[in-house]
Amino acid sequence: MSHSRQFCPRCGDPVEIERENGERTPLCATCYFDEFELVDAPDRIEVLVCATCGAVRRGNRWVDVGARDYTEVAIDEVTEAISVHVAADEFSWQVDPEQVDENTVRMHCYLSAIVRGEPIEEDVTVPVKISRGTCTRCGRIAGDYYASTVQIRARGRTPTDQETQRALDIVTDYVAEREADGDRDAFITEIDETSDGADVKLSATKLGQGVAERIVRRFGGEMDESATLVTEDEDGNEVYRVTYAVHLPEFTPGDVIDVDDDDGPVLVESVRGNLKGVRVTTGEPYEAAFEDGIAPEATRLGRRADAEETTLVAVEDERAVQVLDPETYVAETIPRPSYLDSDADTIPVLKSRAGLHVLPAAETD
């Protein structure tokens, strides 16, 4: 560090200059503070606020500021607009809003800082003019805009009320997550529960795709998509609406199905990916073969919930047991699956057109 003695170019008073990684401007303290401006603030701020959701227009985009009223909006905008001199240390400020009329808030700002070791204060008044409009999101919502549709269906059957509700929960939860992450283009336009499932209209193509993929991951099944040309934008680009058809699996966990082979019925345990379960004749695991796709050709025989408790009469050998038919009370010899508890007094059995079969004691639905 070096020192030199110079004179202030404005008043002529001697000034001692410290040089270290550059030079300080050779003005005396009096002249320096005469020219010093602690803050740079606009003479006036105009704010466009969405009258529906309270979003603020900044440049070419709308921003959710989370303000509870227009005074908070004015404070936020003044905070964004004011810039503080780089030489200021320990800067602090407070604001006193004055509501002039319905659309104008006069912001009285009181600022303080330490500059060159000296405390300095400054008062600034910035009028904020608020005008109201409609943001892009609210305009689209009001106009029932949508870019994609998710159709929730099931192959060979109608989705249960529980399946439909869980699928719709996935829709609302996913859209809420997108909104929470700041995606202003994410919203649900319409939910229509139909006799064969539900149709959901969504604001964006990626939103529909994301929802459909999550439903398939949750329930299994498949998804098809198709696009329809609806218009062209101002640049001449084609605009499409995309339909995502979600087909829930024909069978669900807890179904007992008669597979087209000679190895006995299967209790379905999972339908995510390809169908998986257990043979009710032997207790051996079952998995749909690759050539069968996600599920084999099969007929539903009943549900795990349809099973009835009946008396285990005798264990004949490793492959057969004797039970009472729950309808006729006649002793019947049926296959013995590996999961059967031979010490049990009663066991659950399902009676169907394929005969009597022992089911696992624990609920698998």
C-alpha positions, 0 to 999 in steps of 0.5 A: 500500500502506498500513500500520496498527497493530492488536492481535491480537483473540485475544492482544492483541499488536500486529500490523502490517497491510499492506493491498493489494487487501484486508486480511490477517486481523488475527491475530499469527503465533502465533495464526494458526499455532495455527488454521492447518491446512495440509491438509484430509484425510478421516478414512477413504477407502473405495474400490470396485475392479473385481476384474477390470480394476482400475478404481475407482468414483468417483461414478457412473462407473468410472475406469481409473487404471492402477494396478499394485496396490492400494497405488497405488490407495490413493495415488491416492485419497488424492492426490485426497481431500487439499486444501491450504490456499490460503495454502501456497507451495512445497508438497511431500509424501510418503507412506508406505503401511502394509499393515494387511491385505488390504483396508486400507492406512494412508497416512502422509502427510508434508507441508511448505510455506511459509506467510507466509514460515515453513516449516510441516510436518504429518503426516496418517494416512488409512486406505484401505479397499478393497472389490472388485466388478465394473465395468459393462464387465467385467460386460458382457464376462462376460455376452457383451453386445453392441449391434451386429454387423458382417457382412463379406461380398462381392457375388457371391463369398466374401471372400478370406482376406486381405480378411477378415483385413484387415477384422478388423485394422480392427476390432481397431485401431479398438476399440483406439483407442477404448479408448486414448481412454478409452472404457470401453464399447468392446470386442469381444464375439465374432469368428466367421469363417464360410464366407462372411465374418466376423461381429463382435459389438461393445459399442456401436452407434456402434462397429459403425457406425464399424467398418463405415464404415472397412471400406467406405472401405478396400475399397470396396463398400456398407453396409446397416443394420437394427435389431432391438428386444431389450428396454426399459431401466428408463426404458421406452426401447426398446433395439435391436441394429443389424446393419451388413452390409458388402458388399465389391465383387464385383470387386477390383483386379487383376481383368480383367472383361468389361464389357457393352459393345463396347469390350473387357475392363477391368483393374480398378485401384480399387473405392473409390467406383465401379469404375475401371480401364483398357481392355486393348484400348486402354489408355484409362481406364475408370470405371463410369457413374453409372447403373451404381452402384459397378460395371457388370454384368460377368463376371470373365475372370481375374486380373492374376496369371493373365497369362503371359509370351509373345513379342512377335513384331511391332508391326503398327501403332498398333492391333495387335501379333502375339504367340505364344499361350502355349498353342499357340505360334501367332502371333496378332494382338491389340489393341495397348494404349497401355501396351505397350512396343514394345521389349520382347521378352516381354509379359504376356498373359491368355488367356480366353474373350474372347481374348488381351489384353496386360496392363500389365507392372507389378503392379497388385494 
